[in-house]
């Protein structure tokens, strides 16, 4: 009996330490304090812990779009076994795209799938916000430029593999391990972070 109680207490202690470690995972600089899976591990589709909701750190990156107008399309399957790993925010072509979080433009890239894209690394380097299918870039936007949260960075479009009849912003958040480049990272679901507290 005493041994059973001792084992129970030990398990409780281990559980407590694990929970504290979880809460202390990276999340500084306004980034979402989510558990970061390392490259190669399955992407976590878990919703954000309460701490992220309390931060209310992100701005919905399309001007005039409300939280109840977007859906959770993070886990939608796409062609050739690819996961979506992002959310799509529908809006008319030319609608301003604004920075969900502050950061530095790390890469302006034209890709077959994403079309005209922007990669912005947040202060501290642990997170990159990715914006794709843009119709155009904001005037003066360049690699190395700092952008404020809410600043216009481009316009909604359908470049890349998006349907011309359904212009939208493809928005992703990638957790970056030390030394990872803009083309790397581990996707986390932006949806719970965008709708948190709204
Ligand atoms: Zn998309």
py3Dmol code that shows the C-alpha trace and the ligand (Angstrom):
import py3Dmol

protein = """\
ATOM      1  CA  UNK A   1       0.000   0.000   0.000  1.00  0.00           C
ATOM      2  CA  UNK A   2       2.738   2.456   0.982  1.00  0.00           C
ATOM      3  CA  UNK A   3       4.667   1.488  -2.116  1.00  0.00           C
ATOM      4  CA  UNK A   4       1.598   2.248  -4.272  1.00  0.00           C
ATOM      5  CA  UNK A   5       1.264   5.694  -2.709  1.00  0.00           C
ATOM      6  CA  UNK A   6       4.956   6.376  -3.268  1.00  0.00           C
ATOM      7  CA  UNK A   7       4.669   5.412  -6.935  1.00  0.00           C
ATOM      8  CA  UNK A   8       1.621   7.610  -7.333  1.00  0.00           C
ATOM      9  CA  UNK A   9       3.448  10.586  -5.809  1.00  0.00           C
ATOM     10  CA  UNK A  10       6.411   9.957  -8.073  1.00  0.00           C
ATOM     11  CA  UNK A  11       4.161   9.921 -11.141  1.00  0.00           C
ATOM     12  CA  UNK A  12       2.529  13.156 -10.028  1.00  0.00           C
ATOM     13  CA  UNK A  13       5.947  14.778  -9.592  1.00  0.00           C
ATOM     14  CA  UNK A  14       7.041  13.670 -13.053  1.00  0.00           C
ATOM     15  CA  UNK A  15       3.819  14.982 -14.532  1.00  0.00           C
ATOM     16  CA  UNK A  16       4.310  18.338 -12.823  1.00  0.00           C
ATOM     17  CA  UNK A  17       7.879  18.719 -14.082  1.00  0.00           C
ATOM     18  CA  UNK A  18       6.777  17.802 -17.596  1.00  0.00           C
ATOM     19  CA  UNK A  19       4.010  20.379 -17.534  1.00  0.00           C
ATOM     20  CA  UNK A  20       6.343  23.117 -16.307  1.00  0.00           C
ATOM     21  CA  UNK A  21       8.831  22.237 -19.046  1.00  0.00           C
ATOM     22  CA  UNK A  22       6.009  22.413 -21.585  1.00  0.00           C
ATOM     23  CA  UNK A  23       4.949  25.860 -20.430  1.00  0.00           C
ATOM     24  CA  UNK A  24       8.525  27.110 -20.690  1.00  0.00           C
ATOM     25  CA  UNK A  25       8.967  26.103 -24.298  1.00  0.00           C
ATOM     26  CA  UNK A  26      10.049  28.836 -26.745  1.00  0.00           C
ATOM     27  CA  UNK A  27       7.576  31.612 -27.270  1.00  0.00           C
ATOM     28  CA  UNK A  28       9.469  34.801 -26.610  1.00  0.00           C
ATOM     29  CA  UNK A  29       9.266  37.821 -28.867  1.00  0.00           C
ATOM     30  CA  UNK A  30       5.536  37.539 -29.284  1.00  0.00           C
ATOM     31  CA  UNK A  31       5.673  34.153 -30.963  1.00  0.00           C
ATOM     32  CA  UNK A  32       3.084  31.542 -30.101  1.00  0.00           C
ATOM     33  CA  UNK A  33       4.360  29.455 -27.170  1.00  0.00           C
ATOM     34  CA  UNK A  34       3.533  26.151 -28.733  1.00  0.00           C
ATOM     35  CA  UNK A  35       5.410  22.918 -28.422  1.00  0.00           C
ATOM     36  CA  UNK A  36       7.902  22.880 -31.257  1.00  0.00           C
ATOM     37  CA  UNK A  37       8.286  19.619 -33.092  1.00  0.00           C
ATOM     38  CA  UNK A  38      11.688  19.130 -34.618  1.00  0.00           C
ATOM     39  CA  UNK A  39      12.177  18.676 -38.320  1.00  0.00           C
ATOM     40  CA  UNK A  40      11.116  15.205 -39.339  1.00  0.00           C
ATOM     41  CA  UNK A  41       8.519  14.789 -36.625  1.00  0.00           C
ATOM     42  CA  UNK A  42       4.868  14.886 -37.716  1.00  0.00           C
ATOM     43  CA  UNK A  43       3.560  18.436 -37.770  1.00  0.00           C
ATOM     44  CA  UNK A  44       1.481  19.107 -34.662  1.00  0.00           C
ATOM     45  CA  UNK A  45      -2.054  20.163 -35.504  1.00  0.00           C
ATOM     46  CA  UNK A  46      -2.913  20.726 -31.866  1.00  0.00           C
ATOM     47  CA  UNK A  47      -4.688  23.881 -30.910  1.00  0.00           C
ATOM     48  CA  UNK A  48      -2.773  26.575 -29.073  1.00  0.00           C
ATOM     49  CA  UNK A  49      -2.386  26.380 -25.319  1.00  0.00           C
ATOM     50  CA  UNK A  50      -4.232  29.032 -23.284  1.00  0.00           C
ATOM     51  CA  UNK A  51      -1.103  31.184 -22.993  1.00  0.00           C
ATOM     52  CA  UNK A  52      -1.240  31.901 -26.734  1.00  0.00           C
ATOM     53  CA  UNK A  53      -4.849  32.991 -26.511  1.00  0.00           C
ATOM     54  CA  UNK A  54      -3.971  35.397 -23.746  1.00  0.00           C
ATOM     55  CA  UNK A  55      -1.270  36.997 -25.857  1.00  0.00           C
ATOM     56  CA  UNK A  56      -3.585  37.879 -28.724  1.00  0.00           C
ATOM     57  CA  UNK A  57      -0.369  38.462 -30.609  1.00  0.00           C
ATOM     58  CA  UNK A  58      -1.421  38.116 -34.227  1.00  0.00           C
ATOM     59  CA  UNK A  59      -3.356  40.355 -36.589  1.00  0.00           C
ATOM     60  CA  UNK A  60      -5.514  38.700 -39.253  1.00  0.00           C
ATOM     61  CA  UNK A  61      -3.302  39.332 -42.286  1.00  0.00           C
ATOM     62  CA  UNK A  62      -5.970  40.489 -44.756  1.00  0.00           C
ATOM     63  CA  UNK A  63      -7.409  43.962 -44.278  1.00  0.00           C
ATOM     64  CA  UNK A  64     -11.062  44.007 -43.265  1.00  0.00           C
ATOM     65  CA  UNK A  65     -11.384  40.265 -42.644  1.00  0.00           C
ATOM     66  CA  UNK A  66     -12.903  39.214 -39.316  1.00  0.00           C
ATOM     67  CA  UNK A  67     -12.116  36.079 -37.332  1.00  0.00           C
ATOM     68  CA  UNK A  68     -15.557  34.592 -38.068  1.00  0.00           C
ATOM     69  CA  UNK A  69     -14.894  34.889 -41.807  1.00  0.00           C
ATOM     70  CA  UNK A  70     -11.957  32.507 -41.837  1.00  0.00           C
ATOM     71  CA  UNK A  71     -11.928  28.732 -41.484  1.00  0.00           C
ATOM     72  CA  UNK A  72      -9.424  26.191 -40.270  1.00  0.00           C
ATOM     73  CA  UNK A  73      -8.009  24.802 -43.531  1.00  0.00           C
ATOM     74  CA  UNK A  74      -4.676  23.793 -41.980  1.00  0.00           C
ATOM     75  CA  UNK A  75      -5.114  20.046 -42.356  1.00  0.00           C
ATOM     76  CA  UNK A  76      -6.753  20.078 -45.793  1.00  0.00           C
ATOM     77  CA  UNK A  77      -5.075  17.527 -48.033  1.00  0.00           C
ATOM     78  CA  UNK A  78      -3.568  18.844 -51.249  1.00  0.00           C
ATOM     79  CA  UNK A  79      -2.190  17.165 -54.360  1.00  0.00           C
ATOM     80  CA  UNK A  80       0.473  14.455 -54.291  1.00  0.00           C
ATOM     81  CA  UNK A  81       0.157  13.718 -50.599  1.00  0.00           C
ATOM     82  CA  UNK A  82       1.037  17.203 -49.487  1.00  0.00           C
ATOM     83  CA  UNK A  83      -0.641  18.602 -46.413  1.00  0.00           C
ATOM     84  CA  UNK A  84      -1.850  22.173 -46.642  1.00  0.00           C
ATOM     85  CA  UNK A  85      -0.016  23.364 -43.509  1.00  0.00           C
ATOM     86  CA  UNK A  86      -1.475  26.856 -43.828  1.00  0.00           C
ATOM     87  CA  UNK A  87      -4.799  28.616 -43.895  1.00  0.00           C
ATOM     88  CA  UNK A  88      -6.459  30.283 -46.865  1.00  0.00           C
ATOM     89  CA  UNK A  89      -8.145  33.628 -46.384  1.00  0.00           C
ATOM     90  CA  UNK A  90     -10.479  34.462 -49.248  1.00  0.00           C
ATOM     91  CA  UNK A  91     -10.651  38.101 -50.378  1.00  0.00           C
ATOM     92  CA  UNK A  92     -11.062  40.074 -53.603  1.00  0.00           C
ATOM     93  CA  UNK A  93      -7.941  40.561 -55.704  1.00  0.00           C
ATOM     94  CA  UNK A  94      -6.067  43.677 -54.630  1.00  0.00           C
ATOM     95  CA  UNK A  95      -7.195  43.606 -50.991  1.00  0.00           C
ATOM     96  CA  UNK A  96      -4.279  44.721 -48.790  1.00  0.00           C
ATOM     97  CA  UNK A  97      -2.281  41.961 -47.125  1.00  0.00           C
ATOM     98  CA  UNK A  98      -0.934  43.146 -43.775  1.00  0.00           C
ATOM     99  CA  UNK A  99       1.777  41.716 -41.545  1.00  0.00           C
ATOM    100  CA  UNK A 100       0.317  39.345 -38.938  1.00  0.00           C
ATOM    101  CA  UNK A 101       3.359  40.005 -36.780  1.00  0.00           C
ATOM    102  CA  UNK A 102       6.294  42.378 -36.919  1.00  0.00           C
ATOM    103  CA  UNK A 103       9.570  41.166 -38.372  1.00  0.00           C
ATOM    104  CA  UNK A 104      12.178  41.476 -41.072  1.00  0.00           C
ATOM    105  CA  UNK A 105      11.563  40.518 -44.692  1.00  0.00           C
ATOM    106  CA  UNK A 106      13.926  37.614 -45.202  1.00  0.00           C
ATOM    107  CA  UNK A 107      12.943  36.528 -48.696  1.00  0.00           C
ATOM    108  CA  UNK A 108      10.768  37.647 -51.584  1.00  0.00           C
ATOM    109  CA  UNK A 109      10.319  34.556 -53.690  1.00  0.00           C
ATOM    110  CA  UNK A 110       8.499  33.558 -56.837  1.00  0.00           C
ATOM    111  CA  UNK A 111       7.599  29.869 -56.788  1.00  0.00           C
ATOM    112  CA  UNK A 112       5.580  27.596 -59.022  1.00  0.00           C
ATOM    113  CA  UNK A 113       3.097  26.690 -56.281  1.00  0.00           C
ATOM    114  CA  UNK A 114       3.123  29.763 -54.058  1.00  0.00           C
ATOM    115  CA  UNK A 115       3.419  32.347 -56.781  1.00  0.00           C
ATOM    116  CA  UNK A 116       4.567  35.685 -55.426  1.00  0.00           C
ATOM    117  CA  UNK A 117       5.517  35.080 -51.780  1.00  0.00           C
ATOM    118  CA  UNK A 118       6.975  36.820 -48.720  1.00  0.00           C
ATOM    119  CA  UNK A 119       8.877  35.256 -45.822  1.00  0.00           C
ATOM    120  CA  UNK A 120       9.094  37.479 -42.730  1.00  0.00           C
ATOM    121  CA  UNK A 121      11.167  36.366 -39.751  1.00  0.00           C
ATOM    122  CA  UNK A 122       9.990  37.633 -36.374  1.00  0.00           C
ATOM    123  CA  UNK A 123      12.376  39.218 -33.861  1.00  0.00           C
ATOM    124  CA  UNK A 124      14.323  36.494 -32.093  1.00  0.00           C
ATOM    125  CA  UNK A 125      14.306  34.352 -35.219  1.00  0.00           C
ATOM    126  CA  UNK A 126      12.127  31.503 -33.964  1.00  0.00           C
ATOM    127  CA  UNK A 127       9.166  32.102 -36.265  1.00  0.00           C
ATOM    128  CA  UNK A 128       8.642  32.882 -39.940  1.00  0.00           C
ATOM    129  CA  UNK A 129       5.349  34.148 -41.313  1.00  0.00           C
ATOM    130  CA  UNK A 130       4.733  33.136 -44.922  1.00  0.00           C
ATOM    131  CA  UNK A 131       2.359  34.884 -47.331  1.00  0.00           C
ATOM    132  CA  UNK A 132       1.622  33.398 -50.774  1.00  0.00           C
ATOM    133  CA  UNK A 133      -0.394  33.859 -54.021  1.00  0.00           C
ATOM    134  CA  UNK A 134       0.112  37.633 -53.780  1.00  0.00           C
ATOM    135  CA  UNK A 135      -0.964  39.816 -56.654  1.00  0.00           C
ATOM    136  CA  UNK A 136       1.794  42.279 -55.838  1.00  0.00           C
ATOM    137  CA  UNK A 137       4.193  43.550 -53.215  1.00  0.00           C
ATOM    138  CA  UNK A 138       3.707  46.780 -51.305  1.00  0.00           C
ATOM    139  CA  UNK A 139       5.756  49.647 -52.762  1.00  0.00           C
ATOM    140  CA  UNK A 140       9.247  49.675 -51.252  1.00  0.00           C
ATOM    141  CA  UNK A 141       9.052  46.178 -49.827  1.00  0.00           C
ATOM    142  CA  UNK A 142      12.491  44.565 -50.048  1.00  0.00           C
ATOM    143  CA  UNK A 143      14.550  41.851 -48.426  1.00  0.00           C
ATOM    144  CA  UNK A 144      16.039  43.140 -45.188  1.00  0.00           C
ATOM    145  CA  UNK A 145      13.237  45.653 -44.629  1.00  0.00           C
ATOM    146  CA  UNK A 146      11.618  45.715 -41.197  1.00  0.00           C
ATOM    147  CA  UNK A 147       7.846  45.696 -41.127  1.00  0.00           C
ATOM    148  CA  UNK A 148       5.534  46.568 -38.275  1.00  0.00           C
ATOM    149  CA  UNK A 149       2.567  44.443 -37.269  1.00  0.00           C
ATOM    150  CA  UNK A 150      -0.396  45.498 -39.386  1.00  0.00           C
ATOM    151  CA  UNK A 151       1.756  47.180 -42.044  1.00  0.00           C
ATOM    152  CA  UNK A 152       0.672  46.576 -45.640  1.00  0.00           C
ATOM    153  CA  UNK A 153       3.105  44.196 -47.348  1.00  0.00           C
ATOM    154  CA  UNK A 154       1.233  43.233 -50.515  1.00  0.00           C
ATOM    155  CA  UNK A 155      -2.101  42.519 -52.123  1.00  0.00           C
ATOM    156  CA  UNK A 156      -4.280  39.421 -52.363  1.00  0.00           C
ATOM    157  CA  UNK A 157      -4.075  37.574 -55.677  1.00  0.00           C
ATOM    158  CA  UNK A 158      -3.973  34.164 -57.305  1.00  0.00           C
ATOM    159  CA  UNK A 159      -0.368  33.762 -58.466  1.00  0.00           C
ATOM    160  CA  UNK A 160       1.110  30.266 -58.336  1.00  0.00           C
ATOM    161  CA  UNK A 161      -1.323  27.357 -58.262  1.00  0.00           C
ATOM    162  CA  UNK A 162      -4.297  29.345 -56.912  1.00  0.00           C
ATOM    163  CA  UNK A 163      -7.472  29.491 -58.975  1.00  0.00           C
ATOM    164  CA  UNK A 164      -7.894  32.852 -60.756  1.00  0.00           C
ATOM    165  CA  UNK A 165     -11.582  32.696 -59.801  1.00  0.00           C
ATOM    166  CA  UNK A 166     -10.780  32.410 -56.096  1.00  0.00           C
ATOM    167  CA  UNK A 167      -8.071  34.872 -55.107  1.00  0.00           C
ATOM    168  CA  UNK A 168      -6.911  34.346 -51.533  1.00  0.00           C
ATOM    169  CA  UNK A 169      -4.027  34.720 -49.145  1.00  0.00           C
ATOM    170  CA  UNK A 170      -2.254  31.486 -48.233  1.00  0.00           C
ATOM    171  CA  UNK A 171      -0.814  32.201 -44.781  1.00  0.00           C
ATOM    172  CA  UNK A 172       1.526  29.918 -42.841  1.00  0.00           C
ATOM    173  CA  UNK A 173       3.571  30.080 -39.665  1.00  0.00           C
ATOM    174  CA  UNK A 174       6.766  28.078 -39.420  1.00  0.00           C
ATOM    175  CA  UNK A 175       8.640  27.338 -36.209  1.00  0.00           C
ATOM    176  CA  UNK A 176      12.317  27.728 -36.979  1.00  0.00           C
ATOM    177  CA  UNK A 177      15.029  25.670 -35.326  1.00  0.00           C
ATOM    178  CA  UNK A 178      18.383  27.419 -34.837  1.00  0.00           C
ATOM    179  CA  UNK A 179      20.159  27.801 -38.163  1.00  0.00           C
ATOM    180  CA  UNK A 180      17.169  26.934 -40.341  1.00  0.00           C
ATOM    181  CA  UNK A 181      16.688  28.954 -43.518  1.00  0.00           C
ATOM    182  CA  UNK A 182      13.520  30.539 -44.877  1.00  0.00           C
ATOM    183  CA  UNK A 183      12.730  27.439 -46.956  1.00  0.00           C
ATOM    184  CA  UNK A 184      12.775  25.218 -43.861  1.00  0.00           C
ATOM    185  CA  UNK A 185      10.869  25.197 -40.560  1.00  0.00           C
ATOM    186  CA  UNK A 186       8.019  23.232 -39.049  1.00  0.00           C
ATOM    187  CA  UNK A 187       4.475  24.427 -39.745  1.00  0.00           C
ATOM    188  CA  UNK A 188       2.144  25.265 -36.875  1.00  0.00           C
ATOM    189  CA  UNK A 189      -1.546  25.964 -37.330  1.00  0.00           C
ATOM    190  CA  UNK A 190      -2.202  29.721 -37.534  1.00  0.00           C
ATOM    191  CA  UNK A 191      -5.955  29.323 -37.128  1.00  0.00           C
ATOM    192  CA  UNK A 192      -6.279  29.114 -33.301  1.00  0.00           C
ATOM    193  CA  UNK A 193      -3.771  31.941 -32.981  1.00  0.00           C
ATOM    194  CA  UNK A 194      -5.704  34.207 -35.358  1.00  0.00           C
ATOM    195  CA  UNK A 195      -9.105  33.647 -33.803  1.00  0.00           C
ATOM    196  CA  UNK A 196      -7.907  33.572 -30.171  1.00  0.00           C
ATOM    197  CA  UNK A 197      -9.718  36.066 -27.997  1.00  0.00           C
ATOM    198  CA  UNK A 198     -11.844  37.433 -30.843  1.00  0.00           C
TER     199      UNK A 198
END
"""
ligand_1 = """\
1
ZN
Zn -3.445 27.606 -49.196
"""
view = py3Dmol.view(width=600, height=400)
view.addModel(protein, "pdb")
view.setStyle({"model": 0}, {"cartoon": {"style": "trace"}})
view.addModel(ligand_1, "xyz")
view.setStyle({"model": 1}, {"stick": {}})
view.zoomTo()
view.show()
